[in-house]
Amino acid sequence: MHHLWKRTLLVTGATLLSSGLVYAQTPDLSDPPEIEGDTVGDHGSVTLRMGLGLAESSPQYISSQYFADILDERSEGRITVNIFPNSQLGDDVQMMEMLQTGTLDMTYPSSSPATGYVEELAVFDLPFLLPTREAAVKAMRSDAAQEMLDAFDGTGLKALAFSENGFRQLSNSAREVTSPEDVAGLDVRGLSIRTMENPVHLAIWEALGANPTPMAFGELFSAMEQGVVDGQENPWSTILTSNFHEVQDYGSETRHVYTPFIKMISQRTWDRLDPEYQELVQEAALQAADYEIQLSSEYDDWAREQLEERGMKITRLNEEQIAAFQEAVQPVYEEWAPRIGEDLVAEFQEIAKSTMAE
């Protein structure tokens, strides 16, 4: 039941090898956990269509195939998931809208464009709030995070689980970036940086002196190729699997924001499922989310190394350089912490401190 995702990665590698490249194509990823649990009763056949933003080689896609395997095995083939990667069905915003109308069953967006439904999700967009993966996972598994998932009630979307998109890193085609002054440009123009359609992200890059440009992810590669924007910010794994190194010469390990994914199902689809099927879908979503976090952790450092091998100059910022960025974005906290909720921000800050002390 666990062969689909392996075939995907082998095909991806074979394609690149046939082009004459000799890079290692995948890290040594952990196999999916064994599928455990009783099979569910026969409540009819169900086919779920899931739209994803990222490529077949991404942890998002691999974990989604594991999710599909769980449903297939524990329903004895009665629940099928058809996965559409690479923004085939639209960007995150469009696919969430499709869930609301019932024209798509499931999607897996970043939390940032979902703040239009649950404003408190913007806490994840605050810069440098969650400094480590341990802090981020603890935050995603907190009662406060569960309340955010529950807050989708009434929107036409049912949020099932948080998982990892990852720490966002800056890449660009213009110059090496080691300080906020490099972003702003001093005597030259500030970098034009593609951002998600999220006001906190816009505020971050405005505070750094860039020219932030909201844009759908599916349009980003061609925009960078054509010079419409200088750069973008995403986890190393996304930068690699999207081949951004082909149009981006420089990377900076800023880790400025940790972004979760949210696995979602259309409320219309959910309401049509038998309660036993609903319970299974929820269980599978949580299990696949844990696996996706593990994959992302394994993929991240490997992806950075692969980008360097493929010609991207990556700058690892030291503590003093990171501190300069943190100071530059303090106005973002002053503007957004009261709007998101001071108590929520303080709770996440305490979660981060508690993991640093462990």
DOGU-310237 format. One record per residue (C-alpha): residue in one letter; chain; x negated, y negated, z negated. Coordinates in Angstrom, 2 decimals. Layout:
residues N
<rec r="a" c="A" X="X" Y="Y" Z="Z"/>
...
//
This chain:
residues 358
<rec r="m" c="A" X="0.00" Y="0.00" Z="0.00"/>
<rec r="h" c="A" X="-3.02" Y="-2.31" Z="-0.25"/>
<rec r="h" c="A" X="-4.41" Y="-2.12" Z="3.26"/>
<rec r="l" c="A" X="-2.75" Y="-5.08" Z="4.99"/>
<rec r="w" c="A" X="-4.89" Y="-7.78" Z="3.41"/>
<rec r="k" c="A" X="-8.09" Y="-5.82" Z="4.04"/>
<rec r="r" c="A" X="-7.18" Y="-5.47" Z="7.71"/>
<rec r="t" c="A" X="-6.61" Y="-9.22" Z="7.90"/>
<rec r="l" c="A" X="-10.09" Y="-9.98" Z="6.59"/>
<rec r="l" c="A" X="-11.73" Y="-7.40" Z="8.85"/>
<rec r="v" c="A" X="-10.00" Y="-8.84" Z="11.89"/>
<rec r="t" c="A" X="-11.12" Y="-12.35" Z="10.92"/>
<rec r="g" c="A" X="-14.70" Y="-11.15" Z="10.52"/>
<rec r="a" c="A" X="-14.63" Y="-9.22" Z="13.79"/>
<rec r="t" c="A" X="-13.43" Y="-12.29" Z="15.65"/>
<rec r="l" c="A" X="-16.32" Y="-14.38" Z="14.37"/>
<rec r="l" c="A" X="-18.87" Y="-11.65" Z="14.96"/>
<rec r="s" c="A" X="-17.70" Y="-11.30" Z="18.54"/>
<rec r="s" c="A" X="-18.50" Y="-14.99" Z="18.94"/>
<rec r="g" c="A" X="-22.12" Y="-14.32" Z="18.06"/>
<rec r="l" c="A" X="-22.00" Y="-15.54" Z="14.45"/>
<rec r="v" c="A" X="-23.74" Y="-13.48" Z="11.77"/>
<rec r="y" c="A" X="-22.41" Y="-15.08" Z="8.60"/>
<rec r="a" c="A" X="-20.99" Y="-12.92" Z="5.82"/>
<rec r="q" c="A" X="-17.27" Y="-13.17" Z="6.46"/>
<rec r="t" c="A" X="-15.78" Y="-12.35" Z="3.07"/>
<rec r="p" c="A" X="-16.97" Y="-12.26" Z="-0.52"/>
<rec r="d" c="A" X="-16.85" Y="-9.09" Z="-2.55"/>
<rec r="l" c="A" X="-13.25" Y="-9.59" Z="-3.60"/>
<rec r="s" c="A" X="-11.56" Y="-7.49" Z="-6.25"/>
<rec r="d" c="A" X="-9.07" Y="-4.95" Z="-5.02"/>
<rec r="p" c="A" X="-5.45" Y="-5.65" Z="-5.90"/>
<rec r="p" c="A" X="-4.36" Y="-4.21" Z="-9.25"/>
<rec r="e" c="A" X="-2.53" Y="-0.92" Z="-9.12"/>
<rec r="i" c="A" X="1.20" Y="-1.36" Z="-8.73"/>
<rec r="e" c="A" X="2.96" Y="-0.26" Z="-11.89"/>
<rec r="g" c="A" X="6.56" Y="-0.24" Z="-13.01"/>
<rec r="d" c="A" X="9.72" Y="1.67" Z="-12.30"/>
<rec r="t" c="A" X="11.44" Y="1.55" Z="-8.95"/>
<rec r="v" c="A" X="14.65" Y="-0.44" Z="-8.86"/>
<rec r="g" c="A" X="18.07" Y="0.73" Z="-7.79"/>
<rec r="d" c="A" X="19.47" Y="0.55" Z="-4.29"/>
<rec r="h" c="A" X="21.11" Y="-2.85" Z="-3.91"/>
<rec r="g" c="A" X="20.82" Y="-3.04" Z="-0.15"/>
<rec r="s" c="A" X="18.07" Y="-4.05" Z="2.23"/>
<rec r="v" c="A" X="16.59" Y="-7.55" Z="1.97"/>
<rec r="t" c="A" X="14.09" Y="-9.30" Z="4.22"/>
<rec r="l" c="A" X="12.37" Y="-12.39" Z="2.83"/>
<rec r="r" c="A" X="10.58" Y="-14.88" Z="5.10"/>
<rec r="m" c="A" X="7.70" Y="-16.65" Z="3.35"/>
<rec r="g" c="A" X="5.88" Y="-19.64" Z="4.84"/>
<rec r="l" c="A" X="2.31" Y="-20.49" Z="3.80"/>
<rec r="g" c="A" X="0.05" Y="-23.41" Z="4.57"/>
<rec r="l" c="A" X="-3.28" Y="-21.60" Z="4.58"/>
<rec r="a" c="A" X="-5.02" Y="-19.03" Z="6.78"/>
<rec r="e" c="A" X="-4.90" Y="-15.24" Z="6.65"/>
<rec r="s" c="A" X="-8.31" Y="-15.07" Z="4.97"/>
<rec r="s" c="A" X="-7.29" Y="-17.32" Z="2.07"/>
<rec r="p" c="A" X="-6.57" Y="-16.10" Z="-1.49"/>
<rec r="q" c="A" X="-3.09" Y="-17.56" Z="-1.04"/>
<rec r="y" c="A" X="-2.37" Y="-15.19" Z="1.84"/>
<rec r="i" c="A" X="-4.13" Y="-12.15" Z="0.34"/>
<rec r="s" c="A" X="-2.19" Y="-12.46" Z="-2.93"/>
<rec r="s" c="A" X="1.04" Y="-12.95" Z="-1.00"/>
<rec r="q" c="A" X="0.48" Y="-9.64" Z="0.74"/>
<rec r="y" c="A" X="-0.01" Y="-8.07" Z="-2.70"/>
<rec r="f" c="A" X="3.31" Y="-9.65" Z="-3.73"/>
<rec r="a" c="A" X="4.92" Y="-8.06" Z="-0.66"/>
<rec r="d" c="A" X="3.35" Y="-4.69" Z="-1.50"/>
<rec r="i" c="A" X="4.79" Y="-4.76" Z="-5.02"/>
<rec r="l" c="A" X="8.28" Y="-5.47" Z="-3.73"/>
<rec r="d" c="A" X="7.99" Y="-2.85" Z="-1.01"/>
<rec r="e" c="A" X="6.75" Y="-0.08" Z="-3.31"/>
<rec r="r" c="A" X="9.02" Y="-0.72" Z="-6.27"/>
<rec r="s" c="A" X="12.12" Y="-1.09" Z="-4.06"/>
<rec r="e" c="A" X="11.20" Y="1.98" Z="-2.00"/>
<rec r="g" c="A" X="11.00" Y="-0.14" Z="1.11"/>
<rec r="r" c="A" X="14.30" Y="-1.97" Z="0.68"/>
<rec r="i" c="A" X="12.71" Y="-5.40" Z="0.06"/>
<rec r="t" c="A" X="10.47" Y="-6.61" Z="2.89"/>
<rec r="v" c="A" X="8.44" Y="-9.83" Z="2.95"/>
<rec r="n" c="A" X="7.41" Y="-11.32" Z="6.29"/>
<rec r="i" c="A" X="4.59" Y="-13.85" Z="5.81"/>
<rec r="f" c="A" X="3.96" Y="-16.77" Z="8.17"/>
<rec r="p" c="A" X="0.55" Y="-18.40" Z="7.45"/>
<rec r="n" c="A" X="-1.27" Y="-21.43" Z="8.90"/>
<rec r="s" c="A" X="1.65" Y="-23.87" Z="8.52"/>
<rec r="q" c="A" X="3.46" Y="-22.07" Z="11.36"/>
<rec r="l" c="A" X="6.82" Y="-23.03" Z="9.87"/>
<rec r="g" c="A" X="5.86" Y="-26.55" Z="8.74"/>
<rec r="d" c="A" X="3.93" Y="-28.32" Z="6.02"/>
<rec r="d" c="A" X="4.62" Y="-27.97" Z="2.30"/>
<rec r="v" c="A" X="7.27" Y="-30.69" Z="2.27"/>
<rec r="q" c="A" X="9.06" Y="-29.32" Z="5.31"/>
<rec r="m" c="A" X="9.06" Y="-25.77" Z="3.99"/>
<rec r="m" c="A" X="10.47" Y="-26.85" Z="0.62"/>
<rec r="e" c="A" X="13.24" Y="-28.65" Z="2.49"/>
<rec r="m" c="A" X="13.89" Y="-25.45" Z="4.45"/>
<rec r="l" c="A" X="14.27" Y="-23.57" Z="1.17"/>
<rec r="q" c="A" X="16.87" Y="-26.12" Z="0.08"/>
<rec r="t" c="A" X="18.93" Y="-25.55" Z="3.21"/>
<rec r="g" c="A" X="18.45" Y="-21.78" Z="3.12"/>
<rec r="t" c="A" X="16.66" Y="-21.60" Z="6.48"/>
<rec r="l" c="A" X="13.52" Y="-20.21" Z="4.78"/>
<rec r="d" c="A" X="13.42" Y="-17.87" Z="1.80"/>
<rec r="m" c="A" X="10.07" Y="-18.49" Z="0.14"/>
<rec r="t" c="A" X="7.06" Y="-20.78" Z="0.23"/>
<rec r="y" c="A" X="3.91" Y="-21.45" Z="-1.79"/>
<rec r="p" c="A" X="3.18" Y="-25.20" Z="-1.88"/>
<rec r="s" c="A" X="0.66" Y="-27.19" Z="-3.83"/>
<rec r="s" c="A" X="2.14" Y="-28.84" Z="-6.87"/>
<rec r="s" c="A" X="1.33" Y="-32.33" Z="-5.58"/>
<rec r="p" c="A" X="4.02" Y="-32.64" Z="-2.87"/>
<rec r="a" c="A" X="6.52" Y="-31.05" Z="-5.29"/>
<rec r="t" c="A" X="6.36" Y="-34.06" Z="-7.63"/>
<rec r="g" c="A" X="9.28" Y="-35.49" Z="-5.68"/>
<rec r="y" c="A" X="11.41" Y="-32.81" Z="-7.35"/>
<rec r="v" c="A" X="9.76" Y="-32.67" Z="-10.78"/>
<rec r="e" c="A" X="7.81" Y="-35.83" Z="-11.58"/>
<rec r="e" c="A" X="6.04" Y="-34.26" Z="-14.58"/>
<rec r="l" c="A" X="4.04" Y="-32.09" Z="-12.16"/>
<rec r="a" c="A" X="1.98" Y="-35.19" Z="-11.46"/>
<rec r="v" c="A" X="0.08" Y="-34.45" Z="-14.68"/>
<rec r="f" c="A" X="-1.93" Y="-31.95" Z="-12.62"/>
<rec r="d" c="A" X="-2.88" Y="-34.77" Z="-10.24"/>
<rec r="l" c="A" X="-4.55" Y="-36.92" Z="-12.88"/>
<rec r="p" c="A" X="-8.28" Y="-37.05" Z="-12.12"/>
<rec r="f" c="A" X="-10.74" Y="-35.04" Z="-14.22"/>
<rec r="l" c="A" X="-8.00" Y="-33.98" Z="-16.65"/>
<rec r="l" c="A" X="-8.77" Y="-30.24" Z="-16.50"/>
<rec r="p" c="A" X="-12.56" Y="-29.83" Z="-16.34"/>
<rec r="t" c="A" X="-12.75" Y="-26.02" Z="-16.17"/>
<rec r="r" c="A" X="-10.80" Y="-23.13" Z="-14.68"/>
<rec r="e" c="A" X="-10.21" Y="-21.83" Z="-18.22"/>
<rec r="a" c="A" X="-8.52" Y="-25.10" Z="-19.16"/>
<rec r="a" c="A" X="-6.46" Y="-25.09" Z="-15.98"/>
<rec r="v" c="A" X="-5.22" Y="-21.52" Z="-16.44"/>
<rec r="k" c="A" X="-4.30" Y="-22.22" Z="-20.07"/>
<rec r="a" c="A" X="-2.40" Y="-25.32" Z="-18.94"/>
<rec r="m" c="A" X="-0.56" Y="-23.39" Z="-16.21"/>
<rec r="r" c="A" X="0.47" Y="-20.73" Z="-18.74"/>
<rec r="s" c="A" X="1.59" Y="-23.23" Z="-21.40"/>
<rec r="d" c="A" X="5.15" Y="-23.86" Z="-22.55"/>
<rec r="a" c="A" X="4.94" Y="-27.32" Z="-21.00"/>
<rec r="a" c="A" X="4.14" Y="-25.81" Z="-17.61"/>
<rec r="q" c="A" X="7.04" Y="-23.37" Z="-17.91"/>
<rec r="e" c="A" X="9.33" Y="-26.30" Z="-18.63"/>
<rec r="m" c="A" X="8.17" Y="-27.86" Z="-15.35"/>
<rec r="l" c="A" X="9.07" Y="-24.66" Z="-13.47"/>
<rec r="d" c="A" X="12.47" Y="-24.59" Z="-15.19"/>
<rec r="a" c="A" X="13.03" Y="-28.25" Z="-14.25"/>
<rec r="f" c="A" X="13.50" Y="-27.24" Z="-10.60"/>
<rec r="d" c="A" X="16.97" Y="-26.03" Z="-11.61"/>
<rec r="g" c="A" X="19.52" Y="-27.96" Z="-9.57"/>
<rec r="t" c="A" X="17.11" Y="-28.88" Z="-6.75"/>
<rec r="g" c="A" X="17.90" Y="-25.91" Z="-4.51"/>
<rec r="l" c="A" X="14.47" Y="-24.49" Z="-5.31"/>
<rec r="k" c="A" X="13.60" Y="-21.84" Z="-7.89"/>
<rec r="a" c="A" X="9.99" Y="-22.02" Z="-9.05"/>
<rec r="l" c="A" X="8.65" Y="-18.59" Z="-10.01"/>
<rec r="a" c="A" X="5.01" Y="-19.01" Z="-11.00"/>
<rec r="f" c="A" X="1.94" Y="-21.23" Z="-10.98"/>
<rec r="s" c="A" X="-1.30" Y="-20.01" Z="-9.46"/>
<rec r="e" c="A" X="-4.53" Y="-21.59" Z="-8.26"/>
<rec r="n" c="A" X="-5.11" Y="-23.87" Z="-5.33"/>
<rec r="g" c="A" X="-8.31" Y="-24.96" Z="-7.00"/>
<rec r="f" c="A" X="-10.65" Y="-27.81" Z="-7.78"/>
<rec r="r" c="A" X="-10.59" Y="-30.39" Z="-5.05"/>
<rec r="q" c="A" X="-13.91" Y="-31.40" Z="-3.46"/>
<rec r="l" c="A" X="-14.65" Y="-34.25" Z="-1.09"/>
<rec r="s" c="A" X="-15.90" Y="-33.72" Z="2.46"/>
<rec r="n" c="A" X="-16.51" Y="-36.29" Z="5.20"/>
<rec r="s" c="A" X="-18.26" Y="-36.84" Z="8.51"/>
<rec r="a" c="A" X="-19.84" Y="-40.23" Z="7.77"/>
<rec r="r" c="A" X="-22.36" Y="-40.04" Z="4.90"/>
<rec r="e" c="A" X="-23.50" Y="-38.27" Z="1.77"/>
<rec r="v" c="A" X="-21.41" Y="-39.26" Z="-1.26"/>
<rec r="t" c="A" X="-22.98" Y="-39.32" Z="-4.71"/>
<rec r="s" c="A" X="-21.18" Y="-42.30" Z="-6.26"/>
<rec r="p" c="A" X="-17.99" Y="-44.35" Z="-6.01"/>
<rec r="e" c="A" X="-20.01" Y="-46.94" Z="-4.10"/>
<rec r="d" c="A" X="-20.61" Y="-44.37" Z="-1.36"/>
<rec r="v" c="A" X="-16.84" Y="-43.88" Z="-1.06"/>
<rec r="a" c="A" X="-16.14" Y="-47.62" Z="-0.98"/>
<rec r="g" c="A" X="-18.96" Y="-48.25" Z="1.44"/>
<rec r="l" c="A" X="-20.50" Y="-51.43" Z="-0.02"/>
<rec r="d" c="A" X="-21.60" Y="-53.27" Z="3.13"/>
<rec r="v" c="A" X="-19.81" Y="-50.82" Z="5.42"/>
<rec r="r" c="A" X="-16.19" Y="-49.77" Z="5.52"/>
<rec r="g" c="A" X="-14.68" Y="-47.48" Z="2.92"/>
<rec r="l" c="A" X="-14.13" Y="-43.90" Z="3.93"/>
<rec r="s" c="A" X="-10.73" Y="-43.02" Z="5.35"/>
<rec r="i" c="A" X="-9.68" Y="-39.95" Z="3.39"/>
<rec r="r" c="A" X="-6.73" Y="-37.73" Z="4.17"/>
<rec r="t" c="A" X="-4.63" Y="-37.11" Z="1.07"/>
<rec r="m" c="A" X="-1.50" Y="-35.19" Z="0.32"/>
<rec r="e" c="A" X="1.76" Y="-37.12" Z="0.26"/>
<rec r="n" c="A" X="1.43" Y="-37.91" Z="-3.43"/>
<rec r="p" c="A" X="1.22" Y="-41.35" Z="-5.06"/>
<rec r="v" c="A" X="-1.29" Y="-40.33" Z="-7.75"/>
<rec r="h" c="A" X="-3.70" Y="-39.07" Z="-5.10"/>
<rec r="l" c="A" X="-3.28" Y="-42.33" Z="-3.22"/>
<rec r="a" c="A" X="-4.04" Y="-44.24" Z="-6.41"/>
<rec r="i" c="A" X="-7.21" Y="-42.19" Z="-7.03"/>
<rec r="w" c="A" X="-8.72" Y="-42.94" Z="-3.66"/>
<rec r="e" c="A" X="-7.65" Y="-46.58" Z="-3.73"/>
<rec r="a" c="A" X="-9.41" Y="-46.92" Z="-7.10"/>
<rec r="l" c="A" X="-12.54" Y="-45.46" Z="-5.51"/>
<rec r="g" c="A" X="-12.40" Y="-47.97" Z="-2.65"/>
<rec r="a" c="A" X="-11.42" Y="-45.53" Z="0.10"/>
<rec r="n" c="A" X="-8.67" Y="-45.89" Z="2.66"/>
<rec r="p" c="A" X="-6.33" Y="-42.99" Z="1.73"/>
<rec r="t" c="A" X="-4.23" Y="-41.63" Z="4.57"/>
<rec r="p" c="A" X="-1.33" Y="-39.26" Z="3.76"/>
<rec r="m" c="A" X="-1.09" Y="-36.56" Z="6.41"/>
<rec r="a" c="A" X="0.36" Y="-33.08" Z="6.83"/>
<rec r="f" c="A" X="-2.26" Y="-30.37" Z="6.33"/>
<rec r="g" c="A" X="-1.52" Y="-28.81" Z="9.72"/>
<rec r="e" c="A" X="-2.54" Y="-32.05" Z="11.45"/>
<rec r="l" c="A" X="-5.79" Y="-32.51" Z="9.52"/>
<rec r="f" c="A" X="-8.34" Y="-30.60" Z="11.59"/>
<rec r="s" c="A" X="-7.50" Y="-32.41" Z="14.81"/>
<rec r="a" c="A" X="-7.38" Y="-35.77" Z="12.98"/>
<rec r="m" c="A" X="-10.92" Y="-35.24" Z="11.70"/>
<rec r="e" c="A" X="-12.09" Y="-33.93" Z="15.05"/>
<rec r="q" c="A" X="-10.74" Y="-37.05" Z="16.77"/>
<rec r="g" c="A" X="-12.08" Y="-39.44" Z="14.12"/>
<rec r="v" c="A" X="-8.66" Y="-40.54" Z="12.92"/>
<rec r="v" c="A" X="-9.89" Y="-39.92" Z="9.37"/>
<rec r="d" c="A" X="-13.45" Y="-39.56" Z="8.04"/>
<rec r="g" c="A" X="-12.74" Y="-36.86" Z="5.54"/>
<rec r="q" c="A" X="-10.47" Y="-34.99" Z="3.19"/>
<rec r="e" c="A" X="-10.43" Y="-33.27" Z="-0.21"/>
<rec r="n" c="A" X="-9.62" Y="-29.62" Z="-0.84"/>
<rec r="p" c="A" X="-11.09" Y="-26.61" Z="-2.62"/>
<rec r="w" c="A" X="-14.18" Y="-25.06" Z="-1.02"/>
<rec r="s" c="A" X="-12.18" Y="-21.97" Z="-0.08"/>
<rec r="t" c="A" X="-9.67" Y="-24.04" Z="1.89"/>
<rec r="i" c="A" X="-12.43" Y="-26.06" Z="3.56"/>
<rec r="l" c="A" X="-14.08" Y="-22.82" Z="4.68"/>
<rec r="t" c="A" X="-11.03" Y="-20.83" Z="5.79"/>
<rec r="s" c="A" X="-9.75" Y="-23.89" Z="7.69"/>
<rec r="n" c="A" X="-13.12" Y="-24.28" Z="9.47"/>
<rec r="f" c="A" X="-13.44" Y="-27.90" Z="8.37"/>
<rec r="h" c="A" X="-17.23" Y="-27.51" Z="8.38"/>
<rec r="e" c="A" X="-16.99" Y="-27.68" Z="12.17"/>
<rec r="v" c="A" X="-15.97" Y="-31.35" Z="11.92"/>
<rec r="q" c="A" X="-17.37" Y="-32.36" Z="8.49"/>
<rec r="d" c="A" X="-21.09" Y="-32.79" Z="7.86"/>
<rec r="y" c="A" X="-21.07" Y="-33.69" Z="4.17"/>
<rec r="g" c="A" X="-19.53" Y="-32.25" Z="1.03"/>
<rec r="s" c="A" X="-19.63" Y="-33.49" Z="-2.57"/>
<rec r="e" c="A" X="-18.78" Y="-31.24" Z="-5.52"/>
<rec r="t" c="A" X="-16.60" Y="-33.76" Z="-7.31"/>
<rec r="r" c="A" X="-14.03" Y="-31.37" Z="-8.88"/>
<rec r="h" c="A" X="-11.89" Y="-34.48" Z="-9.29"/>
<rec r="v" c="A" X="-8.48" Y="-32.75" Z="-9.46"/>
<rec r="y" c="A" X="-7.35" Y="-29.21" Z="-10.20"/>
<rec r="t" c="A" X="-4.31" Y="-28.40" Z="-8.09"/>
<rec r="p" c="A" X="-2.02" Y="-25.41" Z="-8.70"/>
<rec r="f" c="A" X="0.13" Y="-23.61" Z="-6.19"/>
<rec r="i" c="A" X="3.76" Y="-22.87" Z="-7.04"/>
<rec r="k" c="A" X="5.42" Y="-19.75" Z="-5.66"/>
<rec r="m" c="A" X="9.02" Y="-20.70" Z="-4.84"/>
<rec r="i" c="A" X="12.18" Y="-19.05" Z="-3.57"/>
<rec r="s" c="A" X="15.27" Y="-20.69" Z="-2.14"/>
<rec r="q" c="A" X="18.01" Y="-20.94" Z="-4.75"/>
<rec r="r" c="A" X="20.46" Y="-19.76" Z="-2.09"/>
<rec r="t" c="A" X="18.36" Y="-16.67" Z="-1.46"/>
<rec r="w" c="A" X="17.90" Y="-16.07" Z="-5.18"/>
<rec r="d" c="A" X="21.63" Y="-16.24" Z="-5.84"/>
<rec r="r" c="A" X="22.27" Y="-13.59" Z="-3.18"/>
<rec r="l" c="A" X="19.89" Y="-11.12" Z="-4.82"/>
<rec r="d" c="A" X="21.14" Y="-8.49" Z="-7.24"/>
<rec r="p" c="A" X="19.94" Y="-9.24" Z="-10.82"/>
<rec r="e" c="A" X="17.66" Y="-6.19" Z="-10.73"/>
<rec r="y" c="A" X="16.08" Y="-7.49" Z="-7.52"/>
<rec r="q" c="A" X="15.73" Y="-10.93" Z="-9.12"/>
<rec r="e" c="A" X="13.85" Y="-9.44" Z="-12.07"/>
<rec r="l" c="A" X="11.54" Y="-7.55" Z="-9.73"/>
<rec r="v" c="A" X="10.81" Y="-10.65" Z="-7.62"/>
<rec r="q" c="A" X="9.96" Y="-12.63" Z="-10.76"/>
<rec r="e" c="A" X="7.67" Y="-9.90" Z="-12.08"/>
<rec r="a" c="A" X="5.92" Y="-9.55" Z="-8.73"/>
<rec r="a" c="A" X="5.43" Y="-13.32" Z="-8.49"/>
<rec r="l" c="A" X="3.67" Y="-13.43" Z="-11.87"/>
<rec r="q" c="A" X="1.49" Y="-10.42" Z="-11.06"/>
<rec r="a" c="A" X="0.51" Y="-11.84" Z="-7.68"/>
<rec r="a" c="A" X="-0.21" Y="-15.23" Z="-9.27"/>
<rec r="d" c="A" X="-2.69" Y="-13.65" Z="-11.70"/>
<rec r="y" c="A" X="-4.36" Y="-11.84" Z="-8.80"/>
<rec r="e" c="A" X="-4.53" Y="-15.05" Z="-6.76"/>
<rec r="i" c="A" X="-6.28" Y="-16.87" Z="-9.60"/>
<rec r="q" c="A" X="-8.84" Y="-14.06" Z="-9.79"/>
<rec r="l" c="A" X="-9.39" Y="-14.15" Z="-6.01"/>
<rec r="s" c="A" X="-9.79" Y="-17.93" Z="-6.02"/>
<rec r="s" c="A" X="-12.43" Y="-17.72" Z="-8.73"/>
<rec r="e" c="A" X="-14.38" Y="-15.12" Z="-6.73"/>
<rec r="y" c="A" X="-13.96" Y="-17.02" Z="-3.49"/>
<rec r="d" c="A" X="-14.93" Y="-20.50" Z="-4.66"/>
<rec r="d" c="A" X="-18.71" Y="-20.30" Z="-5.16"/>
<rec r="w" c="A" X="-19.07" Y="-17.96" Z="-2.18"/>
<rec r="a" c="A" X="-17.20" Y="-20.41" Z="0.03"/>
<rec r="r" c="A" X="-19.51" Y="-23.26" Z="-1.00"/>
<rec r="e" c="A" X="-22.55" Y="-21.14" Z="-0.16"/>
<rec r="q" c="A" X="-21.06" Y="-20.19" Z="3.20"/>
<rec r="l" c="A" X="-20.38" Y="-23.83" Z="4.03"/>
<rec r="e" c="A" X="-24.01" Y="-24.66" Z="3.34"/>
<rec r="e" c="A" X="-25.15" Y="-21.76" Z="5.52"/>
<rec r="r" c="A" X="-22.97" Y="-23.12" Z="8.31"/>
<rec r="g" c="A" X="-24.57" Y="-26.55" Z="8.18"/>
<rec r="m" c="A" X="-22.61" Y="-28.64" Z="5.69"/>
<rec r="k" c="A" X="-24.82" Y="-30.69" Z="3.37"/>
<rec r="i" c="A" X="-23.28" Y="-30.23" Z="-0.06"/>
<rec r="t" c="A" X="-24.25" Y="-32.47" Z="-2.97"/>
<rec r="r" c="A" X="-23.78" Y="-31.11" Z="-6.48"/>
<rec r="l" c="A" X="-23.08" Y="-34.10" Z="-8.70"/>
<rec r="n" c="A" X="-24.71" Y="-34.25" Z="-12.13"/>
<rec r="e" c="A" X="-22.95" Y="-35.31" Z="-15.35"/>
<rec r="e" c="A" X="-24.01" Y="-38.95" Z="-14.98"/>
<rec r="q" c="A" X="-22.68" Y="-39.11" Z="-11.43"/>
<rec r="i" c="A" X="-19.38" Y="-37.47" Z="-12.45"/>
<rec r="a" c="A" X="-19.08" Y="-39.98" Z="-15.30"/>
<rec r="a" c="A" X="-19.30" Y="-42.84" Z="-12.80"/>
<rec r="f" c="A" X="-16.36" Y="-41.39" Z="-10.88"/>
<rec r="q" c="A" X="-14.41" Y="-40.87" Z="-14.11"/>
<rec r="e" c="A" X="-14.91" Y="-44.49" Z="-15.08"/>
<rec r="a" c="A" X="-13.86" Y="-45.72" Z="-11.65"/>
<rec r="v" c="A" X="-10.50" Y="-43.90" Z="-11.78"/>
<rec r="q" c="A" X="-9.46" Y="-44.98" Z="-15.30"/>
<rec r="p" c="A" X="-6.90" Y="-47.42" Z="-13.79"/>
<rec r="v" c="A" X="-5.05" Y="-44.35" Z="-12.50"/>
<rec r="y" c="A" X="-4.45" Y="-43.22" Z="-16.09"/>
<rec r="e" c="A" X="-3.35" Y="-46.69" Z="-17.11"/>
<rec r="e" c="A" X="-0.77" Y="-46.75" Z="-14.34"/>
<rec r="w" c="A" X="0.43" Y="-43.15" Z="-14.32"/>
<rec r="a" c="A" X="0.16" Y="-41.70" Z="-17.83"/>
<rec r="p" c="A" X="3.17" Y="-43.74" Z="-19.08"/>
<rec r="r" c="A" X="5.22" Y="-42.68" Z="-16.05"/>
<rec r="i" c="A" X="4.33" Y="-38.99" Z="-16.33"/>
<rec r="g" c="A" X="4.69" Y="-38.97" Z="-20.10"/>
<rec r="e" c="A" X="2.06" Y="-39.88" Z="-22.66"/>
<rec r="d" c="A" X="2.89" Y="-36.83" Z="-24.77"/>
<rec r="l" c="A" X="2.49" Y="-34.46" Z="-21.84"/>
<rec r="v" c="A" X="-0.83" Y="-35.99" Z="-20.84"/>
<rec r="a" c="A" X="-2.03" Y="-35.75" Z="-24.45"/>
<rec r="e" c="A" X="-0.95" Y="-32.09" Z="-24.62"/>
<rec r="f" c="A" X="-2.98" Y="-31.25" Z="-21.51"/>
<rec r="q" c="A" X="-5.95" Y="-33.17" Z="-22.90"/>
<rec r="e" c="A" X="-5.74" Y="-31.10" Z="-26.07"/>
<rec r="i" c="A" X="-5.59" Y="-27.90" Z="-24.02"/>
<rec r="a" c="A" X="-8.77" Y="-28.96" Z="-22.22"/>
<rec r="k" c="A" X="-10.52" Y="-29.78" Z="-25.50"/>
<rec r="s" c="A" X="-9.50" Y="-26.46" Z="-27.06"/>
<rec r="t" c="A" X="-11.04" Y="-24.46" Z="-24.22"/>
<rec r="m" c="A" X="-14.27" Y="-26.46" Z="-24.37"/>
<rec r="a" c="A" X="-14.57" Y="-25.58" Z="-28.07"/>
<rec r="e" c="A" X="-14.07" Y="-21.84" Z="-27.50"/>
//
